[in-house]
Amino acid sequence: MKKSSCVLLAGATAAKRIREEGLRQEQFSTLVGASGGPKWLVISQLDRVLMGEFFRDRSDPIVSLGSSIGSFRNMCYAMDDSVGALERLEYGYIHQTYASAKPAPAEITATGERILREVLGGEGARQVAENSVWQSHFVAVRGRGPLASERRALLAPALLASALANAVSRRALSAFWDRVVFHSGESAGVRFQHLRTIDTPLSAENVCAAVLASGSIPLVMTGVQNPLGAPLGNYRDGGITDYHFDLRFEHPQGLALYPHFFPYMVPGWFDKRFAWRWVRGGVMQNTLLVAPSPAFVAAELPYGRIPDRDDFYKLSAAERVGYWTSVVEASKQVAEDFYELWQTGAIADQMVEVGVDDIPHKLTRITAA
């Protein structure tokens, strides 16, 4: 079999079901979307296949859970023309430009809101809030004390304090942030087992604000003040508490599908340097993760890497737009390989089962060697 451009990592339960039954959309009850800014461009083609082919005839309810750009992507899944919405998001995201190399947070926020409103159009927010199949869950955080401020002199030290507290224990984040889950339906379909969590219903009037808040990076963007229906406060990027998610949450019975830009998961924004906290196989029992292979990234993407926010500062606008567009084009291979593995039933040959104590990225390096 040819070497695939995508990596498929599965926990024990997920691996067993897929080997016995093949890969079928009805096996999945949950779709997970990570934070990561421009990194999502490497899987936007994969999203197209999932929306337009894999989940095309979906009729049973499925929960989608996202933070930051994961919320932006998952919002598109819940719209009537999901692929068209994703294409509008991709175009607006790639082509955002600013007058200076360091635009003010208010300018970036205004651009983000404009992109969202163009994606949603006149009926999109209502479609997301009322979709009975795609049950959206957008994660944001509400800052406590000085973390609710827009004054850099207050916000920056408070961010540092929360990062230092997190270094001691992730549970300490609850002293600084409330996790807020904006959800469609009468009640949230996801229940978190740690950190203070507030569930807030989605409506046509607060979808845009909820998704924008979910991606509002502190110091880079302004927060979203008082989204309709939510407790009063200043709302920011959900990646602070749930960057890639630690998978320790309750979701409907079934498997979780995780299209991801990396073959590993970092729980929270402040945990990037703490590899011992990265997700291990023990909580991946019911999860199938699909990601571009490290070999594909190194060999096929411009600069041999996945895009990130530093591209705004390191590249000119024209260079960045060209680079990001090339990444999307190259990543068609990831989508095509996933589609082929699904259609031919060869996915069991490509899938790697993740053991209880395995750290996925180390397992990937071993299997790719």
Secondary structure, 3 states (H helix, E strand, C coil): CCCCCEEEEECHHHHHHHHHHCCCHHHEEEEEECCCHHHHHHHHHHHHHHHHHHCCCCCCCEEEEEECHHHHHHHHHCCCCHHHHHHHHHHHHHCCCCCCCCCCHHHHHHHHHHHHHHHHCCCHHHHHHHCCCEEEEEEEEEECHHHHCCCHHHHHHHHHHHHHHHHHCHHHHHHCEEEEEEECCCCCCCEECCCCEEEEECCCCCHHHHHHHHCCCECCECCEECCCCCCCCEEEEHHHCCCCCCCCEECCCCEEEEECCCCCCCCCHHHCCCHHHCCCHHHCCCEEEEEECHHHHHHHCHHHCCCCCCHHHHCCHHHHHHHHHHHHHHCHHHHHHHHHHHHHCCHHHHCEECCCCCCHHHHHHHHHC
